[in-house]
Amino acid sequence: MTAPLDNQTVSDYQRDGVTVLRGVFKDWVDTLRAGVEADMRNPDPKARSYDDPDGGGRFFVDYCNWSRIPEYRDFIFKSPAAQIAAQLMDSRKVQLFHEHVLVKEAQTGIPTPWHHDAPYYCVSSEKTVSLWVPLDEVPRERTLEFVAGSHAWGKSFRPQKFDGQALNANDGLEPVPDIDGEKESYDIVGWALSPGDALAFDYRTLHGAPANTSASARRRAFSLRLVGDGATFVRREGIVTSPPFPNVTLEHGDPLTGEEFPVLLSEAR
């Protein structure tokens, strides 16, 4: 069990849709690094590797491997992540949606485009949190950035792949605003990070990250996607979700249940 988060941190999260947590997973950095290395040596067939078109490094992305990588499983079930999530979401129940690994090698000139996660997903919940844990030093100029308060806009923007292509070209959703071109119009927040810190953000909060222009430093991150009370499954005809969860047979609106989505904590308060 972790010490309770202070009230200001929880308030910041609920107001802005994002907050920074210092050192909360410092004891888990080596475990997660070992898991990421195992994942990259033997990635799942659905993993993606985006190569820098200018000959630089690659951007490696993989997800839903917790059942086959023991280090991921240990972190999910034994770390204080679920207790932290319960406080941030103000939820009695914490349930795994999925884990997500993102590695930008040195000299990877590929930015992470502005997006929010909710429209990609086959889940609906008012209580959500991603815990993005850096496994390397991340200076402010290369960190993940967020539009504070965007989780409360009531908007759902078109999902796109990390290479900029639409996930579903005719989904009827509006494109993400040109945030980089109008940064003065938004409350952009971001933090320099050390291994074992965490960024906590709502699935609806817009975020993006610049390219990794470092000549030598990688940017490895492990992101844990969790949901709280009342989560339901979403199924939309003809719409591809990410992750796809092809073996889940739940119908639209069903409570989120099944071995893919274990409950990590219940009756937290």
PyRosetta script that sets phi, psi and omega in degrees:
from pyrosetta import init, pose_from_sequence

init()
pose = pose_from_sequence("MTAPLDNQTVSDYQRDGVTVLRGVFKDWVDTLRAGVEADMRNPDPKARSYDDPDGGGRFFVDYCNWSRIPEYRDFIFKSPAAQIAAQLMDSRKVQLFHEHVLVKEAQTGIPTPWHHDAPYYCVSSEKTVSLWVPLDEVPRERTLEFVAGSHAWGKSFRPQKFDGQALNANDGLEPVPDIDGEKESYDIVGWALSPGDALAFDYRTLHGAPANTSASARRRAFSLRLVGDGATFVRREGIVTSPPFPNVTLEHGDPLTGEEFPVLLSEAR")
pose.set_psi(1, 142.0)
pose.set_omega(1, 177.4)
pose.set_phi(2, -97.1)
pose.set_psi(2, 157.9)
pose.set_omega(2, 172.2)
pose.set_phi(3, -63.5)
pose.set_psi(3, 144.6)
pose.set_omega(3, -178.3)
pose.set_phi(4, -58.6)
pose.set_psi(4, 144.5)
pose.set_omega(4, 172.5)
pose.set_phi(5, -68.3)
pose.set_psi(5, 148.3)
pose.set_omega(5, 179.2)
pose.set_phi(6, -73.3)
pose.set_psi(6, 157.4)
pose.set_omega(6, -174.9)
pose.set_phi(7, -60.9)
pose.set_psi(7, -34.9)
pose.set_omega(7, -179.0)
pose.set_phi(8, -64.6)
pose.set_psi(8, -40.4)
pose.set_omega(8, 178.9)
pose.set_phi(9, -62.2)
pose.set_psi(9, -45.2)
pose.set_omega(9, 179.2)
pose.set_phi(10, -64.5)
pose.set_psi(10, -41.6)
pose.set_omega(10, 178.5)
pose.set_phi(11, -62.9)
pose.set_psi(11, -42.7)
pose.set_omega(11, 178.3)
pose.set_phi(12, -60.0)
pose.set_psi(12, -43.3)
pose.set_omega(12, -179.5)
pose.set_phi(13, -61.7)
pose.set_psi(13, -46.9)
pose.set_omega(13, -176.5)
pose.set_phi(14, -70.1)
pose.set_psi(14, -31.0)
pose.set_omega(14, 178.4)
pose.set_phi(15, -77.1)
pose.set_psi(15, -47.3)
pose.set_omega(15, -171.7)
pose.set_phi(16, -97.1)
pose.set_psi(16, -16.5)
pose.set_omega(16, -174.6)
pose.set_phi(17, 77.4)
pose.set_psi(17, 10.0)
pose.set_omega(17, 179.7)
pose.set_phi(18, -162.9)
pose.set_psi(18, 147.5)
pose.set_omega(18, 171.3)
pose.set_phi(19, -156.3)
pose.set_psi(19, 164.7)
pose.set_omega(19, 177.9)
pose.set_phi(20, -107.5)
pose.set_psi(20, 139.9)
pose.set_omega(20, 179.5)
pose.set_phi(21, -120.3)
pose.set_psi(21, 118.4)
pose.set_omega(21, -173.3)
pose.set_phi(22, -90.7)
pose.set_psi(22, 121.6)
pose.set_omega(22, 169.6)
pose.set_phi(23, 71.4)
pose.set_psi(23, 11.2)
pose.set_omega(23, -172.7)
pose.set_phi(24, -68.8)
pose.set_psi(24, -23.4)
pose.set_omega(24, -179.5)
pose.set_phi(25, -120.4)
pose.set_psi(25, 28.2)
pose.set_omega(25, -177.0)
pose.set_phi(26, -61.7)
pose.set_psi(26, -29.1)
pose.set_omega(26, -179.8)
pose.set_phi(27, -79.9)
pose.set_psi(27, -3.1)
pose.set_omega(27, -175.7)
pose.set_phi(28, -114.0)
pose.set_psi(28, 2.5)
pose.set_omega(28, -174.9)
pose.set_phi(29, -63.0)
pose.set_psi(29, -47.9)
pose.set_omega(29, -178.2)
pose.set_phi(30, -63.9)
pose.set_psi(30, -38.7)
pose.set_omega(30, 177.8)
pose.set_phi(31, -60.8)
pose.set_psi(31, -47.3)
pose.set_omega(31, -178.2)
pose.set_phi(32, -69.4)
pose.set_psi(32, -37.1)
pose.set_omega(32, 176.1)
pose.set_phi(33, -59.9)
pose.set_psi(33, -42.9)
pose.set_omega(33, 178.7)
pose.set_phi(34, -63.2)
pose.set_psi(34, -39.6)
pose.set_omega(34, 178.0)
pose.set_phi(35, -64.9)
pose.set_psi(35, -41.8)
pose.set_omega(35, 179.3)
pose.set_phi(36, -64.4)
pose.set_psi(36, -41.5)
pose.set_omega(36, 178.9)
pose.set_phi(37, -63.5)
pose.set_psi(37, -40.7)
pose.set_omega(37, 176.7)
pose.set_phi(38, -63.1)
pose.set_psi(38, -40.4)
pose.set_omega(38, 179.0)
pose.set_phi(39, -62.7)
pose.set_psi(39, -44.9)
pose.set_omega(39, -177.4)
pose.set_phi(40, -70.7)
pose.set_psi(40, -29.1)
pose.set_omega(40, 175.3)
pose.set_phi(41, -71.8)
pose.set_psi(41, -32.2)
pose.set_omega(41, -176.7)
pose.set_phi(42, -138.1)
pose.set_psi(42, 70.7)
pose.set_omega(42, -175.2)
pose.set_phi(43, -72.0)
pose.set_psi(43, 157.9)
pose.set_omega(43, 173.2)
pose.set_phi(44, -68.5)
pose.set_psi(44, 151.6)
pose.set_omega(44, 178.1)
pose.set_phi(45, -56.8)
pose.set_psi(45, -24.7)
pose.set_omega(45, -179.7)
pose.set_phi(46, -84.6)
pose.set_psi(46, -3.0)
pose.set_omega(46, 178.9)
pose.set_phi(47, -60.2)
pose.set_psi(47, 153.0)
pose.set_omega(47, 179.0)
pose.set_phi(48, -124.0)
pose.set_psi(48, 142.0)
pose.set_omega(48, 176.7)
pose.set_phi(49, -132.2)
pose.set_psi(49, 110.0)
pose.set_omega(49, -178.3)
pose.set_phi(50, -95.6)
pose.set_psi(50, 116.9)
pose.set_omega(50, -178.1)
pose.set_phi(51, -89.1)
pose.set_psi(51, 137.5)
pose.set_omega(51, 177.0)
pose.set_phi(52, -62.8)
pose.set_psi(52, 121.6)
pose.set_omega(52, -178.2)
pose.set_phi(53, -64.2)
pose.set_psi(53, -17.5)
pose.set_omega(53, 179.4)
pose.set_phi(54, -95.3)
pose.set_psi(54, 13.0)
pose.set_omega(54, 174.5)
pose.set_phi(55, 88.2)
pose.set_psi(55, 11.8)
pose.set_omega(55, 178.8)
pose.set_phi(56, -84.5)
pose.set_psi(56, -151.1)
pose.set_omega(56, -177.0)
pose.set_phi(57, -77.6)
pose.set_psi(57, -176.3)
pose.set_omega(57, -178.0)
pose.set_phi(58, -113.9)
pose.set_psi(58, 159.8)
pose.set_omega(58, 176.3)
pose.set_phi(59, -113.2)
pose.set_psi(59, 107.9)
pose.set_omega(59, -176.2)
pose.set_phi(60, -99.2)
pose.set_psi(60, 133.6)
pose.set_omega(60, -178.5)
pose.set_phi(61, -136.6)
pose.set_psi(61, 131.0)
pose.set_omega(61, 176.0)
pose.set_phi(62, -148.2)
pose.set_psi(62, 157.8)
pose.set_omega(62, -179.2)
pose.set_phi(63, -155.3)
pose.set_psi(63, 167.1)
pose.set_omega(63, 175.9)
pose.set_phi(64, 60.1)
pose.set_psi(64, 47.2)
pose.set_omega(64, 179.6)
pose.set_phi(65, -116.9)
pose.set_psi(65, 9.6)
pose.set_omega(65, -173.9)
pose.set_phi(66, -62.9)
pose.set_psi(66, -29.6)
pose.set_omega(66, -177.2)
pose.set_phi(67, -75.3)
pose.set_psi(67, -16.7)
pose.set_omega(67, -178.9)
pose.set_phi(68, -113.5)
pose.set_psi(68, -8.4)
pose.set_omega(68, 179.8)
pose.set_phi(69, -116.4)
pose.set_psi(69, 105.8)
pose.set_omega(69, -172.5)
pose.set_phi(70, -58.4)
pose.set_psi(70, -33.3)
pose.set_omega(70, -179.8)
pose.set_phi(71, -64.6)
pose.set_psi(71, -39.2)
pose.set_omega(71, 176.0)
pose.set_phi(72, -63.6)
pose.set_psi(72, -45.7)
pose.set_omega(72, -178.1)
pose.set_phi(73, -61.6)
pose.set_psi(73, -42.4)
pose.set_omega(73, 178.8)
pose.set_phi(74, -60.8)
pose.set_psi(74, -44.4)
pose.set_omega(74, -179.8)
pose.set_phi(75, -62.5)
pose.set_psi(75, -45.7)
pose.set_omega(75, -175.7)
pose.set_phi(76, -62.7)
pose.set_psi(76, -42.6)
pose.set_omega(76, -172.5)
pose.set_phi(77, -95.4)
pose.set_psi(77, -18.4)
pose.set_omega(77, -173.2)
pose.set_phi(78, -117.8)
pose.set_psi(78, -16.7)
pose.set_omega(78, 179.4)
pose.set_phi(79, -79.1)
pose.set_psi(79, 171.6)
pose.set_omega(79, 177.0)
pose.set_phi(80, -79.0)
pose.set_psi(80, 13.8)
pose.set_omega(80, -175.6)
pose.set_phi(81, -56.8)
pose.set_psi(81, -44.8)
pose.set_omega(81, -176.3)
pose.set_phi(82, -65.8)
pose.set_psi(82, -40.0)
pose.set_omega(82, 178.9)
pose.set_phi(83, -65.6)
pose.set_psi(83, -41.0)
pose.set_omega(83, 177.5)
pose.set_phi(84, -62.2)
pose.set_psi(84, -44.8)
pose.set_omega(84, -179.5)
pose.set_phi(85, -62.9)
pose.set_psi(85, -39.5)
pose.set_omega(85, -179.5)
pose.set_phi(86, -60.1)
pose.set_psi(86, -40.9)
pose.set_omega(86, 179.1)
pose.set_phi(87, -68.1)
pose.set_psi(87, -45.8)
pose.set_omega(87, -176.5)
pose.set_phi(88, -64.7)
pose.set_psi(88, -40.2)
pose.set_omega(88, -177.6)
pose.set_phi(89, -84.4)
pose.set_psi(89, -11.8)
pose.set_omega(89, -172.2)
pose.set_phi(90, 54.5)
pose.set_psi(90, 56.8)
pose.set_omega(90, -172.5)
pose.set_phi(91, -128.7)
pose.set_psi(91, 142.1)
pose.set_omega(91, 175.3)
pose.set_phi(92, -79.7)
pose.set_psi(92, -20.7)
pose.set_omega(92, -176.1)
pose.set_phi(93, -123.8)
pose.set_psi(93, 139.8)
pose.set_omega(93, 174.1)
pose.set_phi(94, -128.4)
pose.set_psi(94, 128.4)
pose.set_omega(94, -173.5)
pose.set_phi(95, -132.0)
pose.set_psi(95, 140.1)
pose.set_omega(95, 176.7)
pose.set_phi(96, -72.8)
pose.set_psi(96, 131.7)
pose.set_omega(96, 166.8)
pose.set_phi(97, -97.0)
pose.set_psi(97, -60.2)
pose.set_omega(97, 171.1)
pose.set_phi(98, -169.0)
pose.set_psi(98, 169.8)
pose.set_omega(98, 172.0)
pose.set_phi(99, -110.5)
pose.set_psi(99, 156.9)
pose.set_omega(99, -171.8)
pose.set_phi(100, -145.4)
pose.set_psi(100, 127.1)
pose.set_omega(100, 179.3)
pose.set_phi(101, -111.0)
pose.set_psi(101, 133.3)
pose.set_omega(101, -178.1)
pose.set_phi(102, -134.2)
pose.set_psi(102, 118.5)
pose.set_omega(102, -177.5)
pose.set_phi(103, -124.7)
pose.set_psi(103, 117.4)
pose.set_omega(103, 171.7)
pose.set_phi(104, -103.7)
pose.set_psi(104, 111.8)
pose.set_omega(104, 178.0)
pose.set_phi(105, -67.8)
pose.set_psi(105, 165.3)
pose.set_omega(105, 175.6)
pose.set_phi(106, -57.1)
pose.set_psi(106, 144.5)
pose.set_omega(106, 178.2)
pose.set_phi(107, 60.0)
pose.set_psi(107, 36.9)
pose.set_omega(107, 174.4)
pose.set_phi(108, -94.6)
pose.set_psi(108, 105.3)
pose.set_omega(108, -176.0)
pose.set_phi(109, -85.9)
pose.set_psi(109, 39.6)
pose.set_omega(109, -177.2)
pose.set_phi(110, -118.0)
pose.set_psi(110, 110.0)
pose.set_omega(110, 176.8)
pose.set_phi(111, -75.4)
pose.set_psi(111, 159.1)
pose.set_omega(111, 168.5)
pose.set_phi(112, -89.2)
pose.set_psi(112, 116.3)
pose.set_omega(112, -175.3)
pose.set_phi(113, -66.4)
pose.set_psi(113, 153.5)
pose.set_omega(113, 175.9)
pose.set_phi(114, -60.1)
pose.set_psi(114, 133.3)
pose.set_omega(114, -178.9)
pose.set_phi(115, -165.8)
pose.set_psi(115, 167.5)
pose.set_omega(115, 163.0)
pose.set_phi(116, -127.0)
pose.set_psi(116, 154.4)
pose.set_omega(116, -165.2)
pose.set_phi(117, -81.7)
pose.set_psi(117, -29.3)
pose.set_omega(117, -171.6)
pose.set_phi(118, -52.8)
pose.set_psi(118, -43.8)
pose.set_omega(118, -177.1)
pose.set_phi(119, -68.8)
pose.set_psi(119, -15.1)
pose.set_omega(119, 176.5)
pose.set_phi(120, -77.2)
pose.set_psi(120, -21.7)
pose.set_omega(120, -160.3)
pose.set_phi(121, -98.1)
pose.set_psi(121, 157.9)
pose.set_omega(121, 176.8)
pose.set_phi(122, -100.6)
pose.set_psi(122, 36.1)
pose.set_omega(122, 179.3)
pose.set_phi(123, -138.8)
pose.set_psi(123, 148.5)
pose.set_omega(123, 175.7)
pose.set_phi(124, -128.6)
pose.set_psi(124, 129.1)
pose.set_omega(124, 177.8)
pose.set_phi(125, -163.1)
pose.set_psi(125, 141.5)
pose.set_omega(125, 173.3)
pose.set_phi(126, -77.5)
pose.set_psi(126, -14.6)
pose.set_omega(126, -177.4)
pose.set_phi(127, -117.6)
pose.set_psi(127, 106.8)
pose.set_omega(127, -177.7)
pose.set_phi(128, -142.1)
pose.set_psi(128, 154.2)
pose.set_omega(128, 172.1)
pose.set_phi(129, -158.0)
pose.set_psi(129, 137.1)
pose.set_omega(129, 166.7)
pose.set_phi(130, -105.4)
pose.set_psi(130, 132.6)
pose.set_omega(130, 174.9)
pose.set_phi(131, -108.8)
pose.set_psi(131, 105.3)
pose.set_omega(131, -174.4)
pose.set_phi(132, -99.4)
pose.set_psi(132, 110.1)
pose.set_omega(132, -171.2)
pose.set_phi(133, -108.6)
pose.set_psi(133, 111.4)
pose.set_omega(133, 177.6)
pose.set_phi(134, -74.6)
pose.set_psi(134, 142.0)
pose.set_omega(134, 178.7)
pose.set_phi(135, -110.3)
pose.set_psi(135, 5.6)
pose.set_omega(135, 175.0)
pose.set_phi(136, -139.5)
pose.set_psi(136, 162.5)
pose.set_omega(136, 172.5)
pose.set_phi(137, -62.9)
pose.set_psi(137, 134.3)
pose.set_omega(137, 179.6)
pose.set_phi(138, -125.3)
pose.set_psi(138, 104.5)
pose.set_omega(138, 177.7)
pose.set_phi(139, -68.8)
pose.set_psi(139, 161.2)
pose.set_omega(139, -175.8)
pose.set_phi(140, -56.2)
pose.set_psi(140, -36.3)
pose.set_omega(140, -175.7)
pose.set_phi(141, -73.3)
pose.set_psi(141, -10.5)
pose.set_omega(141, 178.7)
pose.set_phi(142, -121.1)
pose.set_psi(142, 14.9)
pose.set_omega(142, -174.5)
pose.set_phi(143, -87.1)
pose.set_psi(143, 165.4)
pose.set_omega(143, 170.7)
pose.set_phi(144, -67.1)
pose.set_psi(144, 135.7)
pose.set_omega(144, 178.2)
pose.set_phi(145, -117.5)
pose.set_psi(145, 155.8)
pose.set_omega(145, -175.1)
pose.set_phi(146, -135.4)
pose.set_psi(146, 150.9)
pose.set_omega(146, 168.9)
pose.set_phi(147, -93.8)
pose.set_psi(147, 101.7)
pose.set_omega(147, -176.8)
pose.set_phi(148, -59.5)
pose.set_psi(148, 134.2)
pose.set_omega(148, 178.1)
pose.set_phi(149, 85.6)
pose.set_psi(149, -6.2)
pose.set_omega(149, -176.3)
pose.set_phi(150, -69.0)
pose.set_psi(150, -17.0)
pose.set_omega(150, 176.7)
pose.set_phi(151, -66.3)
pose.set_psi(151, -18.2)
pose.set_omega(151, -177.4)
pose.set_phi(152, -100.9)
pose.set_psi(152, 8.1)
pose.set_omega(152, -178.6)
pose.set_phi(153, -72.4)
pose.set_psi(153, -21.5)
pose.set_omega(153, -174.9)
pose.set_phi(154, 72.7)
pose.set_psi(154, 23.7)
pose.set_omega(154, -177.4)
pose.set_phi(155, -105.7)
pose.set_psi(155, 154.2)
pose.set_omega(155, 173.4)
pose.set_phi(156, -134.0)
pose.set_psi(156, 107.8)
pose.set_omega(156, -174.2)
pose.set_phi(157, -96.7)
pose.set_psi(157, 154.3)
pose.set_omega(157, -175.5)
pose.set_phi(158, -60.1)
pose.set_psi(158, 123.9)
pose.set_omega(158, 175.2)
pose.set_phi(159, -68.4)
pose.set_psi(159, 145.7)
pose.set_omega(159, 174.5)
pose.set_phi(160, -137.0)
pose.set_psi(160, 153.0)
pose.set_omega(160, 174.9)
pose.set_phi(161, -69.3)
pose.set_psi(161, 164.9)
pose.set_omega(161, -176.7)
pose.set_phi(162, -72.3)
pose.set_psi(162, -6.2)
pose.set_omega(162, 172.5)
pose.set_phi(163, -94.1)
pose.set_psi(163, 6.6)
pose.set_omega(163, 175.9)
pose.set_phi(164, 94.5)
pose.set_psi(164, -9.8)
pose.set_omega(164, 178.1)
pose.set_phi(165, -78.0)
pose.set_psi(165, 147.1)
pose.set_omega(165, 178.7)
pose.set_phi(166, -66.4)
pose.set_psi(166, 138.4)
pose.set_omega(166, 175.3)
pose.set_phi(167, -69.2)
pose.set_psi(167, -39.9)
pose.set_omega(167, 176.2)
pose.set_phi(168, -135.6)
pose.set_psi(168, 104.7)
pose.set_omega(168, -170.0)
pose.set_phi(169, -61.9)
pose.set_psi(169, -33.2)
pose.set_omega(169, -174.5)
pose.set_phi(170, -117.1)
pose.set_psi(170, 47.5)
pose.set_omega(170, -176.0)
pose.set_phi(171, -85.0)
pose.set_psi(171, -5.5)
pose.set_omega(171, 177.8)
pose.set_phi(172, 79.7)
pose.set_psi(172, 2.9)
pose.set_omega(172, -179.7)
pose.set_phi(173, -91.1)
pose.set_psi(173, 155.0)
pose.set_omega(173, 178.5)
pose.set_phi(174, -80.5)
pose.set_psi(174, 152.0)
pose.set_omega(174, 179.2)
pose.set_phi(175, -70.5)
pose.set_psi(175, 157.8)
pose.set_omega(175, 175.0)
pose.set_phi(176, -62.6)
pose.set_psi(176, 137.9)
pose.set_omega(176, 177.6)
pose.set_phi(177, -59.0)
pose.set_psi(177, 160.1)
pose.set_omega(177, 177.9)
pose.set_phi(178, -79.6)
pose.set_psi(178, 78.7)
pose.set_omega(178, -174.2)
pose.set_phi(179, -67.9)
pose.set_psi(179, -43.3)
pose.set_omega(179, 179.6)
pose.set_phi(180, -60.8)
pose.set_psi(180, -34.3)
pose.set_omega(180, -178.9)
pose.set_phi(181, -79.4)
pose.set_psi(181, -13.6)
pose.set_omega(181, -177.3)
pose.set_phi(182, -136.5)
pose.set_psi(182, 42.5)
pose.set_omega(182, -173.4)
pose.set_phi(183, -59.4)
pose.set_psi(183, -29.5)
pose.set_omega(183, -179.2)
pose.set_phi(184, -67.0)
pose.set_psi(184, -15.2)
pose.set_omega(184, -178.9)
pose.set_phi(185, -87.0)
pose.set_psi(185, -7.3)
pose.set_omega(185, -174.4)
pose.set_phi(186, -125.0)
pose.set_psi(186, 156.1)
pose.set_omega(186, 175.0)
pose.set_phi(187, -90.7)
pose.set_psi(187, 91.2)
pose.set_omega(187, -177.0)
pose.set_phi(188, -90.3)
pose.set_psi(188, 127.8)
pose.set_omega(188, 178.7)
pose.set_phi(189, -126.4)
pose.set_psi(189, 150.6)
pose.set_omega(189, 177.4)
pose.set_phi(190, -169.7)
pose.set_psi(190, 159.9)
pose.set_omega(190, -174.9)
pose.set_phi(191, -138.2)
pose.set_psi(191, 143.0)
pose.set_omega(191, 164.7)
pose.set_phi(192, -65.5)
pose.set_psi(192, 142.7)
pose.set_omega(192, -172.2)
pose.set_phi(193, -132.0)
pose.set_psi(193, 151.1)
pose.set_omega(193, 173.2)
pose.set_phi(194, -116.8)
pose.set_psi(194, 157.8)
pose.set_omega(194, 178.0)
pose.set_phi(195, -54.9)
pose.set_psi(195, 131.7)
pose.set_omega(195, -178.7)
pose.set_phi(196, 95.9)
pose.set_psi(196, -14.5)
pose.set_omega(196, 166.8)
pose.set_phi(197, -68.7)
pose.set_psi(197, 174.7)
pose.set_omega(197, 173.9)
pose.set_phi(198, -149.7)
pose.set_psi(198, 144.8)
pose.set_omega(198, 165.9)
pose.set_phi(199, -100.3)
pose.set_psi(199, 128.7)
pose.set_omega(199, 177.3)
pose.set_phi(200, -111.0)
pose.set_psi(200, 125.9)
pose.set_omega(200, -178.9)
pose.set_phi(201, -146.4)
pose.set_psi(201, 149.2)
pose.set_omega(201, 178.1)
pose.set_phi(202, -70.6)
pose.set_psi(202, 146.9)
pose.set_omega(202, 179.2)
pose.set_phi(203, -58.1)
pose.set_psi(203, -23.1)
pose.set_omega(203, -175.6)
pose.set_phi(204, -91.6)
pose.set_psi(204, -3.7)
pose.set_omega(204, -175.8)
pose.set_phi(205, -81.6)
pose.set_psi(205, 125.6)
pose.set_omega(205, 178.1)
pose.set_phi(206, -67.4)
pose.set_psi(206, 136.7)
pose.set_omega(206, 180.0)
pose.set_phi(207, -154.3)
pose.set_psi(207, 161.3)
pose.set_omega(207, 178.0)
pose.set_phi(208, -164.8)
pose.set_psi(208, 172.4)
pose.set_omega(208, -178.7)
pose.set_phi(209, -146.7)
pose.set_psi(209, 146.7)
pose.set_omega(209, 178.6)
pose.set_phi(210, -75.6)
pose.set_psi(210, 173.7)
pose.set_omega(210, 173.5)
pose.set_phi(211, -64.4)
pose.set_psi(211, 158.7)
pose.set_omega(211, 174.1)
pose.set_phi(212, -93.2)
pose.set_psi(212, 96.1)
pose.set_omega(212, -176.0)
pose.set_phi(213, -88.5)
pose.set_psi(213, 0.9)
pose.set_omega(213, 179.5)
pose.set_phi(214, -60.9)
pose.set_psi(214, 142.7)
pose.set_omega(214, 179.0)
pose.set_phi(215, -75.7)
pose.set_psi(215, -18.6)
pose.set_omega(215, -173.5)
pose.set_phi(216, -140.9)
pose.set_psi(216, -16.8)
pose.set_omega(216, -171.3)
pose.set_phi(217, -95.4)
pose.set_psi(217, 130.0)
pose.set_omega(217, 172.0)
pose.set_phi(218, -79.8)
pose.set_psi(218, 163.9)
pose.set_omega(218, 170.7)
pose.set_phi(219, -130.1)
pose.set_psi(219, 92.4)
pose.set_omega(219, 177.9)
pose.set_phi(220, -94.0)
pose.set_psi(220, 137.2)
pose.set_omega(220, 177.9)
pose.set_phi(221, -143.3)
pose.set_psi(221, 140.4)
pose.set_omega(221, 174.7)
pose.set_phi(222, -113.7)
pose.set_psi(222, 123.8)
pose.set_omega(222, -177.5)
pose.set_phi(223, -118.5)
pose.set_psi(223, 128.8)
pose.set_omega(223, -178.8)
pose.set_phi(224, -110.0)
pose.set_psi(224, 121.4)
pose.set_omega(224, -176.2)
pose.set_phi(225, -103.0)
pose.set_psi(225, 118.3)
pose.set_omega(225, -174.0)
pose.set_phi(226, -125.2)
pose.set_psi(226, 154.5)
pose.set_omega(226, 176.6)
pose.set_phi(227, -130.7)
pose.set_psi(227, 161.7)
pose.set_omega(227, -177.7)
pose.set_phi(228, -116.6)
pose.set_psi(228, -151.7)
pose.set_omega(228, -175.6)
pose.set_phi(229, -53.0)
pose.set_psi(229, 137.6)
pose.set_omega(229, 169.5)
pose.set_phi(230, 80.4)
pose.set_psi(230, 14.6)
pose.set_omega(230, -178.9)
pose.set_phi(231, -67.0)
pose.set_psi(231, 137.2)
pose.set_omega(231, 178.8)
pose.set_phi(232, -128.9)
pose.set_psi(232, 158.7)
pose.set_omega(232, 179.8)
pose.set_phi(233, -82.4)
pose.set_psi(233, 143.7)
pose.set_omega(233, 179.7)
pose.set_phi(234, -117.7)
pose.set_psi(234, 127.6)
pose.set_omega(234, 175.4)
pose.set_phi(235, -132.4)
pose.set_psi(235, 119.3)
pose.set_omega(235, -179.6)
pose.set_phi(236, -121.1)
pose.set_psi(236, 125.5)
pose.set_omega(236, -175.8)
pose.set_phi(237, -58.6)
pose.set_psi(237, 127.1)
pose.set_omega(237, 175.6)
pose.set_phi(238, 79.0)
pose.set_psi(238, 4.2)
pose.set_omega(238, -177.4)
pose.set_phi(239, -106.7)
pose.set_psi(239, 126.8)
pose.set_omega(239, 175.9)
pose.set_phi(240, -84.0)
pose.set_psi(240, 132.7)
pose.set_omega(240, 175.7)
pose.set_phi(241, -109.5)
pose.set_psi(241, 160.4)
pose.set_omega(241, 178.8)
pose.set_phi(242, -134.8)
pose.set_psi(242, 115.2)
pose.set_omega(242, 0.1)
pose.set_phi(243, -68.7)
pose.set_psi(243, 158.4)
pose.set_omega(243, -174.8)
pose.set_phi(244, -80.5)
pose.set_psi(244, -28.9)
pose.set_omega(244, -176.9)
pose.set_phi(245, 46.3)
pose.set_psi(245, 61.3)
pose.set_omega(245, -173.9)
pose.set_phi(246, -65.3)
pose.set_psi(246, -22.7)
pose.set_omega(246, -175.6)
pose.set_phi(247, -94.0)
pose.set_psi(247, -2.7)
pose.set_omega(247, 179.2)
pose.set_phi(248, -80.3)
pose.set_psi(248, 129.3)
pose.set_omega(248, -175.7)
pose.set_phi(249, -107.2)
pose.set_psi(249, 10.7)
pose.set_omega(249, 178.8)
pose.set_phi(250, -60.3)
pose.set_psi(250, 147.9)
pose.set_omega(250, 175.3)
pose.set_phi(251, -92.2)
pose.set_psi(251, 162.1)
pose.set_omega(251, 179.9)
pose.set_phi(252, -57.4)
pose.set_psi(252, 127.5)
pose.set_omega(252, 178.5)
pose.set_phi(253, 90.8)
pose.set_psi(253, -6.9)
pose.set_omega(253, 177.2)
pose.set_phi(254, -66.8)
pose.set_psi(254, 147.3)
pose.set_omega(254, 171.2)
pose.set_phi(255, -56.8)
pose.set_psi(255, 144.1)
pose.set_omega(255, -178.4)
pose.set_phi(256, -73.0)
pose.set_psi(256, 105.9)
pose.set_omega(256, -178.6)
pose.set_phi(257, -137.2)
pose.set_psi(257, 166.7)
pose.set_omega(257, 176.1)
pose.set_phi(258, 119.7)
pose.set_psi(258, 164.8)
pose.set_omega(258, -175.3)
pose.set_phi(259, -66.3)
pose.set_psi(259, -21.3)
pose.set_omega(259, 177.6)
pose.set_phi(260, -70.7)
pose.set_psi(260, -21.4)
pose.set_omega(260, -172.4)
pose.set_phi(261, -126.6)
pose.set_psi(261, 64.5)
pose.set_omega(261, -175.6)
pose.set_phi(262, -65.7)
pose.set_psi(262, 147.1)
pose.set_omega(262, 173.3)
pose.set_phi(263, -80.0)
pose.set_psi(263, 124.3)
pose.set_omega(263, -177.8)
pose.set_phi(264, -93.8)
pose.set_psi(264, -24.6)
pose.set_omega(264, -176.0)
pose.set_phi(265, -161.7)
pose.set_psi(265, 140.8)
pose.set_omega(265, 174.8)
pose.set_phi(266, -140.4)
pose.set_psi(266, 155.4)
pose.set_omega(266, -175.7)
pose.set_phi(267, 49.7)
pose.set_psi(267, 55.9)
pose.set_omega(267, -174.3)
pose.set_phi(268, -68.0)
pose.set_psi(268, -26.6)
pose.set_omega(268, -175.3)
pose.set_phi(269, -110.4)
pose.dump_pdb("model.pdb")
